[in-house]
Each structure stands twice: as C-alpha cells, then as structure tokens.
C-alpha cells in the first residue's frame, strides 16, 4: 500500500513540474522580440515606421554594419555558416548570418539607443 501512495505523490510532483516548465516556456515565447522598439527590415522601412524620421534612420543604419559584424553567431568557415543560414557575410572572426531585420529604439532626444540585428534562418 505504501508503494501506491508514494507512486501517486511522485506522479503528482512530476505533473506539477511539467506544468511549471510549460508555463515558463509559454511566458518566454510570448515576450516581445523588440521591447520598447520597432523592428524594421531596412532604412526605407525605418523611415515609414511611426516615430522615426530620415535623420534617425540614417544614423541608425550608419551604425548597423559595424554592429552586425560583431553580433550573432560566428563560424570559422563559410560553408558552416551557409549550412545554417540563407545568407552569410564577413563577420569578425569568420562568417556570420546577414541580419534579416533590425530592432530600433530611440531616446526622447531622437538618437538611436538600440540598434540590434534580428536573424531569421528560414530559407525561401
């Protein structure tokens, strides 16, 4: 009899642990990709986004190549990068994926406070 009670308690503990893990995963999945900012594909899309202007977008995208060169995954060989990403570019220390879009945020004074590359490895 005690084996059955112990087994039921372990089963309940496992169910609670699994539900907790699932809840954490759902919470993380629902977090915004670019909190407090806007995701844009390029400078033209930046200028069309609400709250961004030509000067802001020019300044943000002037910084973008240098940021992309040291951000994201890096591969020592081009072939390794090509196997994982649709488009690879020169990257500090080897090769890395080309950002598919950018997370941009600005201060009240109009300067770009965040210029973060976003990556998408879907092909086609």
VMD Tcl script that builds the backbone (N, CA, C; Angstrom):
set m [mol new atoms 372]
animate dup $m
set s [atomselect $m all]
$s set {name element resname resid chain x y z} {
  {N N UNK 1 A 0.806 -1.198 0.000}
  {CA C UNK 1 A 0.000 0.000 0.000}
  {C C UNK 1 A 0.852 1.267 0.000}
  {N N UNK 2 A 1.896 1.290 0.759}
  {CA C UNK 2 A 2.719 2.493 0.809}
  {C C UNK 2 A 3.387 2.784 -0.538}
  {N N UNK 3 A 3.624 1.737 -1.332}
  {CA C UNK 3 A 4.213 1.940 -2.648}
  {C C UNK 3 A 3.266 2.740 -3.539}
  {N N UNK 4 A 1.965 2.443 -3.459}
  {CA C UNK 4 A 0.978 3.154 -4.263}
  {C C UNK 4 A 0.858 4.617 -3.870}
  {N N UNK 5 A 0.933 4.931 -2.595}
  {CA C UNK 5 A 0.857 6.308 -2.123}
  {C C UNK 5 A 2.091 7.065 -2.583}
  {N N UNK 6 A 3.253 6.444 -2.444}
  {CA C UNK 6 A 4.499 7.076 -2.857}
  {C C UNK 6 A 4.494 7.318 -4.370}
  {N N UNK 7 A 3.995 6.369 -5.134}
  {CA C UNK 7 A 3.945 6.468 -6.580}
  {C C UNK 7 A 3.004 7.599 -7.015}
  {N N UNK 8 A 1.874 7.731 -6.354}
  {CA C UNK 8 A 0.924 8.797 -6.689}
  {C C UNK 8 A 1.521 10.164 -6.377}
  {N N UNK 9 A 2.235 10.266 -5.266}
  {CA C UNK 9 A 2.883 11.533 -4.918}
  {C C UNK 9 A 3.951 11.921 -5.926}
  {N N UNK 10 A 4.720 10.955 -6.390}
  {CA C UNK 10 A 5.755 11.228 -7.399}
  {C C UNK 10 A 5.109 11.646 -8.723}
  {N N UNK 11 A 4.016 10.975 -9.065}
  {CA C UNK 11 A 3.321 11.312 -10.301}
  {C C UNK 11 A 2.796 12.737 -10.230}
  {N N UNK 12 A 2.194 13.113 -9.116}
  {CA C UNK 12 A 1.676 14.475 -8.953}
  {C C UNK 12 A 2.804 15.503 -8.985}
  {N N UNK 13 A 3.920 15.173 -8.359}
  {CA C UNK 13 A 5.069 16.085 -8.376}
  {C C UNK 13 A 5.579 16.266 -9.799}
  {N N UNK 14 A 5.629 15.188 -10.552}
  {CA C UNK 14 A 6.072 15.270 -11.939}
  {C C UNK 14 A 5.115 16.121 -12.766}
  {N N UNK 15 A 3.821 15.947 -12.574}
  {CA C UNK 15 A 2.823 16.725 -13.319}
  {C C UNK 15 A 2.965 18.214 -12.994}
  {N N UNK 16 A 3.149 18.537 -11.726}
  {CA C UNK 16 A 3.325 19.936 -11.327}
  {C C UNK 16 A 4.597 20.501 -11.949}
  {N N UNK 17 A 5.683 19.742 -11.924}
  {CA C UNK 17 A 6.949 20.190 -12.503}
  {C C UNK 17 A 6.823 20.393 -14.016}
  {N N UNK 18 A 6.155 19.466 -14.697}
  {CA C UNK 18 A 5.952 19.591 -16.141}
  {C C UNK 18 A 5.089 20.810 -16.465}
  {N N UNK 19 A 4.047 21.043 -15.682}
  {CA C UNK 19 A 3.180 22.205 -15.904}
  {C C UNK 19 A 3.944 23.504 -15.665}
  {N N UNK 20 A 4.786 23.524 -14.662}
  {CA C UNK 20 A 5.600 24.703 -14.377}
  {C C UNK 20 A 6.572 24.979 -15.530}
  {N N UNK 21 A 7.222 23.947 -16.018}
  {CA C UNK 21 A 8.152 24.107 -17.147}
  {C C UNK 21 A 7.407 24.606 -18.386}
  {N N UNK 22 A 6.241 24.059 -18.652}
  {CA C UNK 22 A 5.443 24.505 -19.796}
  {C C UNK 22 A 5.032 25.964 -19.629}
  {N N UNK 23 A 4.663 26.350 -18.422}
  {CA C UNK 23 A 4.292 27.738 -18.168}
  {C C UNK 23 A 5.445 28.697 -18.405}
  {N N UNK 24 A 6.635 28.329 -17.981}
  {CA C UNK 24 A 7.816 29.169 -18.213}
  {C C UNK 24 A 8.093 29.280 -19.705}
  {N N UNK 25 A 7.978 28.178 -20.431}
  {CA C UNK 25 A 8.229 28.219 -21.877}
  {C C UNK 25 A 7.213 29.110 -22.591}
  {N N UNK 26 A 5.955 29.032 -22.214}
  {CA C UNK 26 A 4.918 29.880 -22.822}
  {C C UNK 26 A 5.193 31.347 -22.499}
  {N N UNK 27 A 5.557 31.633 -21.262}
  {CA C UNK 27 A 5.872 33.006 -20.862}
  {C C UNK 27 A 7.016 33.565 -21.707}
  {N N UNK 28 A 8.083 32.800 -21.871}
  {CA C UNK 28 A 9.230 33.256 -22.665}
  {C C UNK 28 A 8.857 33.431 -24.134}
  {N N UNK 29 A 8.031 32.535 -24.660}
  {CA C UNK 29 A 7.610 32.619 -26.050}
  {C C UNK 29 A 6.788 33.879 -26.309}
  {N N UNK 30 A 6.006 34.297 -25.351}
  {CA C UNK 30 A 5.121 35.443 -25.530}
  {C C UNK 30 A 5.800 36.795 -25.282}
  {N N UNK 31 A 7.070 36.782 -24.885}
  {CA C UNK 31 A 7.776 38.045 -24.653}
  {C C UNK 31 A 8.020 38.750 -25.988}
  {N N UNK 32 A 7.935 40.064 -26.017}
  {CA C UNK 32 A 8.170 40.777 -27.269}
  {C C UNK 32 A 9.621 40.621 -27.720}
  {N N UNK 33 A 9.808 40.570 -29.020}
  {CA C UNK 33 A 11.139 40.417 -29.600}
  {C C UNK 33 A 11.941 41.706 -29.446}
  {N N UNK 34 A 11.266 42.823 -29.523}
  {CA C UNK 34 A 11.936 44.120 -29.513}
  {C C UNK 34 A 11.223 45.043 -28.520}
  {N N UNK 35 A 11.363 44.784 -27.214}
  {CA C UNK 35 A 10.620 45.590 -26.239}
  {C C UNK 35 A 11.030 47.063 -26.285}
  {N N UNK 36 A 10.037 47.939 -26.385}
  {CA C UNK 36 A 10.287 49.371 -26.402}
  {C C UNK 36 A 10.810 49.901 -27.730}
  {N N UNK 37 A 10.850 49.051 -28.746}
  {CA C UNK 37 A 11.377 49.465 -30.042}
  {C C UNK 37 A 10.488 48.988 -31.174}
  {N N UNK 38 A 11.014 49.125 -32.383}
  {CA C UNK 38 A 10.301 48.730 -33.588}
  {C C UNK 38 A 11.229 47.909 -34.456}
  {N N UNK 39 A 10.705 46.852 -35.054}
  {CA C UNK 39 A 11.505 46.038 -35.965}
  {C C UNK 39 A 11.272 46.522 -37.383}
  {N N UNK 40 A 12.380 46.807 -38.080}
  {CA C UNK 40 A 12.318 47.237 -39.478}
  {C C UNK 40 A 13.315 46.426 -40.289}
  {N N UNK 41 A 13.019 46.256 -41.574}
  {CA C UNK 41 A 13.885 45.466 -42.446}
  {C C UNK 41 A 15.076 46.285 -42.962}
  {N N UNK 42 A 14.844 47.541 -43.298}
  {CA C UNK 42 A 15.909 48.352 -43.882}
  {C C UNK 42 A 15.635 49.834 -43.598}
  {N N UNK 43 A 16.495 50.690 -44.143}
  {CA C UNK 43 A 16.372 52.128 -43.874}
  {C C UNK 43 A 15.065 52.696 -44.421}
  {N N UNK 44 A 14.628 52.206 -45.553}
  {CA C UNK 44 A 13.374 52.684 -46.131}
  {C C UNK 44 A 12.188 52.323 -45.227}
  {N N UNK 45 A 12.162 51.110 -44.723}
  {CA C UNK 45 A 11.097 50.704 -43.811}
  {C C UNK 45 A 11.184 51.488 -42.502}
  {N N UNK 46 A 12.393 51.826 -42.086}
  {CA C UNK 46 A 12.585 52.629 -40.883}
  {C C UNK 46 A 11.898 53.988 -41.046}
  {N N UNK 47 A 12.104 54.624 -42.188}
  {CA C UNK 47 A 11.525 55.944 -42.422}
  {C C UNK 47 A 10.004 55.899 -42.486}
  {N N UNK 48 A 9.444 54.753 -42.863}
  {CA C UNK 48 A 7.987 54.608 -42.927}
  {C C UNK 48 A 7.388 54.274 -41.562}
  {N N UNK 49 A 8.217 53.871 -40.596}
  {CA C UNK 49 A 7.723 53.479 -39.277}
  {C C UNK 49 A 7.313 54.706 -38.468}
  {N N UNK 50 A 6.262 54.568 -37.694}
  {CA C UNK 50 A 5.774 55.666 -36.855}
  {C C UNK 50 A 6.833 56.068 -35.835}
  {N N UNK 51 A 7.086 57.377 -35.752}
  {CA C UNK 51 A 8.016 57.903 -34.760}
  {C C UNK 51 A 9.462 57.984 -35.229}
  {N N UNK 52 A 9.770 57.469 -36.414}
  {CA C UNK 52 A 11.132 57.538 -36.937}
  {C C UNK 52 A 11.162 58.506 -38.110}
  {N N UNK 53 A 12.285 59.209 -38.242}
  {CA C UNK 53 A 12.436 60.138 -39.350}
  {C C UNK 53 A 13.716 59.835 -40.119}
  {N N UNK 54 A 13.969 60.603 -41.181}
  {CA C UNK 54 A 15.111 60.370 -42.060}
  {C C UNK 54 A 16.428 60.457 -41.294}
  {N N UNK 55 A 16.594 61.449 -40.444}
  {CA C UNK 55 A 17.847 61.638 -39.708}
  {C C UNK 55 A 18.089 60.472 -38.751}
  {N N UNK 56 A 17.054 60.076 -38.006}
  {CA C UNK 56 A 17.188 58.951 -37.083}
  {C C UNK 56 A 17.572 57.682 -37.835}
  {N N UNK 57 A 16.876 57.395 -38.922}
  {CA C UNK 57 A 17.131 56.163 -39.674}
  {C C UNK 57 A 18.520 56.169 -40.299}
  {N N UNK 58 A 18.949 57.303 -40.812}
  {CA C UNK 58 A 20.292 57.405 -41.402}
  {C C UNK 58 A 21.348 57.123 -40.345}
  {N N UNK 59 A 21.178 57.692 -39.156}
  {CA C UNK 59 A 22.151 57.481 -38.070}
  {C C UNK 59 A 22.144 56.021 -37.609}
  {N N UNK 60 A 20.969 55.438 -37.467}
  {CA C UNK 60 A 20.872 54.044 -37.013}
  {C C UNK 60 A 21.492 53.097 -38.030}
  {N N UNK 61 A 21.191 53.278 -39.301}
  {CA C UNK 61 A 21.716 52.364 -40.314}
  {C C UNK 61 A 23.163 52.648 -40.681}
  {N N UNK 62 A 23.689 53.796 -40.301}
  {CA C UNK 62 A 25.135 54.025 -40.447}
  {C C UNK 62 A 25.896 53.155 -39.443}
  {N N UNK 63 A 25.296 52.917 -38.284}
  {CA C UNK 63 A 25.914 52.075 -37.250}
  {C C UNK 63 A 25.708 50.587 -37.507}
  {N N UNK 64 A 24.692 50.229 -38.284}
  {CA C UNK 64 A 24.277 48.836 -38.449}
  {C C UNK 64 A 25.380 47.893 -38.953}
  {N N UNK 65 A 26.142 48.217 -39.990}
  {CA C UNK 65 A 27.152 47.256 -40.459}
  {C C UNK 65 A 28.193 46.895 -39.400}
  {N N UNK 66 A 28.643 47.867 -38.637}
  {CA C UNK 66 A 29.621 47.595 -37.584}
  {C C UNK 66 A 29.044 46.723 -36.481}
  {N N UNK 67 A 27.776 46.935 -36.158}
  {CA C UNK 67 A 27.113 46.132 -35.128}
  {C C UNK 67 A 26.918 44.705 -35.641}
  {N N UNK 68 A 26.484 44.565 -36.895}
  {CA C UNK 68 A 26.243 43.238 -37.465}
  {C C UNK 68 A 27.532 42.426 -37.546}
  {N N UNK 69 A 28.647 43.104 -37.760}
  {CA C UNK 69 A 29.932 42.410 -37.914}
  {C C UNK 69 A 30.361 41.692 -36.640}
  {N N UNK 70 A 29.904 42.145 -35.490}
  {CA C UNK 70 A 30.314 41.531 -34.217}
  {C C UNK 70 A 29.147 40.906 -33.450}
  {N N UNK 71 A 27.946 40.889 -34.034}
  {CA C UNK 71 A 26.767 40.338 -33.355}
  {C C UNK 71 A 26.385 39.000 -33.968}
  {N N UNK 72 A 25.630 38.258 -33.216}
  {CA C UNK 72 A 25.116 36.998 -33.727}
  {C C UNK 72 A 26.164 35.910 -33.766}
  {N N UNK 73 A 25.775 34.752 -34.293}
  {CA C UNK 73 A 26.702 33.624 -34.331}
  {C C UNK 73 A 27.819 33.852 -35.339}
  {N N UNK 74 A 28.946 33.234 -35.078}
  {CA C UNK 74 A 30.102 33.338 -35.963}
  {C C UNK 74 A 30.624 31.939 -36.268}
  {N N UNK 75 A 31.011 31.724 -37.498}
  {CA C UNK 75 A 31.513 30.429 -37.951}
  {C C UNK 75 A 32.902 30.623 -38.560}
  {N N UNK 76 A 33.826 29.707 -38.278}
  {CA C UNK 76 A 35.177 29.873 -38.830}
  {C C UNK 76 A 35.226 29.661 -40.342}
  {N N UNK 77 A 34.316 28.838 -40.878}
  {CA C UNK 77 A 34.312 28.565 -42.320}
  {C C UNK 77 A 32.982 28.991 -42.927}
  {N N UNK 78 A 33.057 29.510 -44.128}
  {CA C UNK 78 A 31.845 29.971 -44.819}
  {C C UNK 78 A 30.838 28.846 -44.998}
  {N N UNK 79 A 31.311 27.656 -45.320}
  {CA C UNK 79 A 30.410 26.533 -45.534}
  {C C UNK 79 A 29.584 26.196 -44.305}
  {N N UNK 80 A 30.189 26.318 -43.127}
  {CA C UNK 80 A 29.451 26.059 -41.887}
  {C C UNK 80 A 28.303 27.053 -41.733}
  {N N UNK 81 A 28.575 28.304 -42.043}
  {CA C UNK 81 A 27.542 29.344 -41.962}
  {C C UNK 81 A 26.466 29.104 -43.027}
  {N N UNK 82 A 26.896 28.775 -44.252}
  {CA C UNK 82 A 25.942 28.535 -45.340}
  {C C UNK 82 A 24.992 27.385 -45.034}
  {N N UNK 83 A 25.454 26.401 -44.267}
  {CA C UNK 83 A 24.595 25.268 -43.914}
  {C C UNK 83 A 23.495 25.663 -42.939}
  {N N UNK 84 A 23.716 26.711 -42.166}
  {CA C UNK 84 A 22.758 27.100 -41.124}
  {C C UNK 84 A 21.914 28.320 -41.484}
  {N N UNK 85 A 22.387 29.167 -42.406}
  {CA C UNK 85 A 21.726 30.441 -42.681}
  {C C UNK 85 A 21.561 30.645 -44.176}
  {N N UNK 86 A 20.530 31.381 -44.597}
  {CA C UNK 86 A 20.316 31.601 -46.028}
  {C C UNK 86 A 21.341 32.527 -46.679}
  {N N UNK 87 A 21.896 33.478 -45.927}
  {CA C UNK 87 A 22.864 34.413 -46.494}
  {C C UNK 87 A 23.917 34.734 -45.445}
  {N N UNK 88 A 25.175 34.480 -45.783}
  {CA C UNK 88 A 26.268 34.714 -44.849}
  {C C UNK 88 A 27.165 35.835 -45.357}
  {N N UNK 89 A 27.717 36.591 -44.420}
  {CA C UNK 89 A 28.585 37.719 -44.745}
  {C C UNK 89 A 29.834 37.664 -43.872}
  {N N UNK 90 A 30.822 38.460 -44.266}
  {CA C UNK 90 A 32.048 38.558 -43.481}
  {C C UNK 90 A 31.696 38.989 -42.068}
  {N N UNK 91 A 32.284 38.320 -41.098}
  {CA C UNK 91 A 31.965 38.549 -39.696}
  {C C UNK 91 A 33.283 38.557 -38.931}
  {N N UNK 92 A 33.366 39.307 -37.873}
  {CA C UNK 92 A 34.587 39.322 -37.067}
  {C C UNK 92 A 34.921 37.894 -36.657}
  {N N UNK 93 A 36.070 37.421 -37.039}
  {CA C UNK 93 A 36.484 36.070 -36.677}
  {C C UNK 93 A 35.998 35.002 -37.633}
  {N N UNK 94 A 35.413 35.370 -38.759}
  {CA C UNK 94 A 34.962 34.360 -39.718}
  {C C UNK 94 A 33.769 34.821 -40.523}
  {N N UNK 95 A 32.697 34.023 -40.463}
  {CA C UNK 95 A 31.472 34.292 -41.227}
  {C C UNK 95 A 30.278 34.270 -40.296}
  {N N UNK 96 A 29.280 35.084 -40.629}
  {CA C UNK 96 A 28.065 35.129 -39.822}
  {C C UNK 96 A 26.865 35.414 -40.691}
  {N N UNK 97 A 25.672 35.199 -40.164}
  {CA C UNK 97 A 24.462 35.448 -40.945}
  {C C UNK 97 A 24.227 36.941 -41.136}
  {N N UNK 98 A 23.665 37.266 -42.286}
  {CA C UNK 98 A 23.259 38.653 -42.523}
  {C C UNK 98 A 21.956 38.884 -41.773}
  {N N UNK 99 A 21.855 39.976 -41.021}
  {CA C UNK 99 A 20.591 40.254 -40.311}
  {C C UNK 99 A 19.434 40.375 -41.292}
  {N N UNK 100 A 18.290 39.837 -40.901}
  {CA C UNK 100 A 17.104 39.939 -41.751}
  {C C UNK 100 A 16.302 41.193 -41.431}
  {N N UNK 101 A 16.497 41.733 -40.236}
  {CA C UNK 101 A 15.825 42.969 -39.825}
  {C C UNK 101 A 16.567 43.548 -38.624}
  {N N UNK 102 A 16.072 44.688 -38.152}
  {CA C UNK 102 A 16.729 45.403 -37.053}
  {C C UNK 102 A 15.708 45.857 -36.031}
  {N N UNK 103 A 16.065 45.749 -34.761}
  {CA C UNK 103 A 15.269 46.291 -33.672}
  {C C UNK 103 A 15.846 47.666 -33.366}
  {N N UNK 104 A 15.042 48.702 -33.542}
  {CA C UNK 104 A 15.490 50.074 -33.308}
  {C C UNK 104 A 14.664 50.717 -32.210}
  {N N UNK 105 A 15.345 51.423 -31.334}
  {CA C UNK 105 A 14.673 52.201 -30.290}
  {C C UNK 105 A 15.371 53.543 -30.204}
  {N N UNK 106 A 14.643 54.548 -29.768}
  {CA C UNK 106 A 15.223 55.898 -29.705}
  {C C UNK 106 A 14.935 56.563 -28.382}
  {N N UNK 107 A 15.778 57.541 -28.071}
  {CA C UNK 107 A 15.586 58.337 -26.858}
  {C C UNK 107 A 14.616 59.463 -27.177}
  {N N UNK 108 A 14.226 60.193 -26.157}
  {CA C UNK 108 A 13.364 61.349 -26.363}
  {C C UNK 108 A 14.039 62.429 -27.194}
  {N N UNK 109 A 15.374 62.452 -27.179}
  {CA C UNK 109 A 16.104 63.457 -27.959}
  {C C UNK 109 A 16.295 63.034 -29.409}
  {N N UNK 110 A 15.847 61.821 -29.760}
  {CA C UNK 110 A 15.873 61.415 -31.157}
  {C C UNK 110 A 17.016 60.507 -31.562}
  {N N UNK 111 A 17.949 60.223 -30.668}
  {CA C UNK 111 A 19.078 59.371 -31.029}
  {C C UNK 111 A 18.712 57.899 -30.889}
  {N N UNK 112 A 19.386 57.074 -31.672}
  {CA C UNK 112 A 19.166 55.630 -31.591}
  {C C UNK 112 A 19.837 55.097 -30.337}
  {N N UNK 113 A 19.048 54.554 -29.429}
  {CA C UNK 113 A 19.616 53.975 -28.218}
  {C C UNK 113 A 19.855 52.488 -28.381}
  {N N UNK 114 A 19.138 51.883 -29.306}
  {CA C UNK 114 A 19.313 50.451 -29.529}
  {C C UNK 114 A 19.226 50.166 -31.015}
  {N N UNK 115 A 20.243 49.491 -31.522}
  {CA C UNK 115 A 20.289 49.021 -32.903}
  {C C UNK 115 A 20.731 47.561 -32.806}
  {N N UNK 116 A 19.752 46.647 -32.816}
  {CA C UNK 116 A 20.047 45.230 -32.617}
  {C C UNK 116 A 19.651 44.420 -33.846}
  {N N UNK 117 A 20.593 43.643 -34.380}
  {CA C UNK 117 A 20.242 42.799 -35.525}
  {C C UNK 117 A 19.309 41.670 -35.112}
  {N N UNK 118 A 18.400 41.342 -35.996}
  {CA C UNK 118 A 17.482 40.219 -35.811}
  {C C UNK 118 A 17.788 39.215 -36.919}
  {N N UNK 119 A 17.764 37.933 -36.586}
  {CA C UNK 119 A 18.156 36.906 -37.537}
  {C C UNK 119 A 17.004 35.940 -37.792}
  {N N UNK 120 A 16.892 35.504 -39.027}
  {CA C UNK 120 A 15.873 34.539 -39.431}
  {C C UNK 120 A 16.560 33.534 -40.342}
  {N N UNK 121 A 16.575 32.277 -39.940}
  {CA C UNK 121 A 17.276 31.297 -40.759}
  {C C UNK 121 A 16.340 30.503 -41.667}
  {N N UNK 122 A 15.113 30.986 -41.849}
  {CA C UNK 122 A 14.222 30.343 -42.804}
  {C C UNK 122 A 14.697 30.663 -44.210}
  {N N UNK 123 A 14.640 29.699 -45.053}
  {CA C UNK 123 A 15.074 29.876 -46.439}
  {C C UNK 123 A 13.848 30.050 -47.336}
  {N N UNK 124 A 14.052 30.850 -48.372}
  {CA C UNK 124 A 12.994 30.998 -49.365}
  {C C UNK 124 A 12.160 32.139 -49.093}
}
mol reanalyze $m
mol bondsrecalc $m
mol representation Tube
mol addrep $m
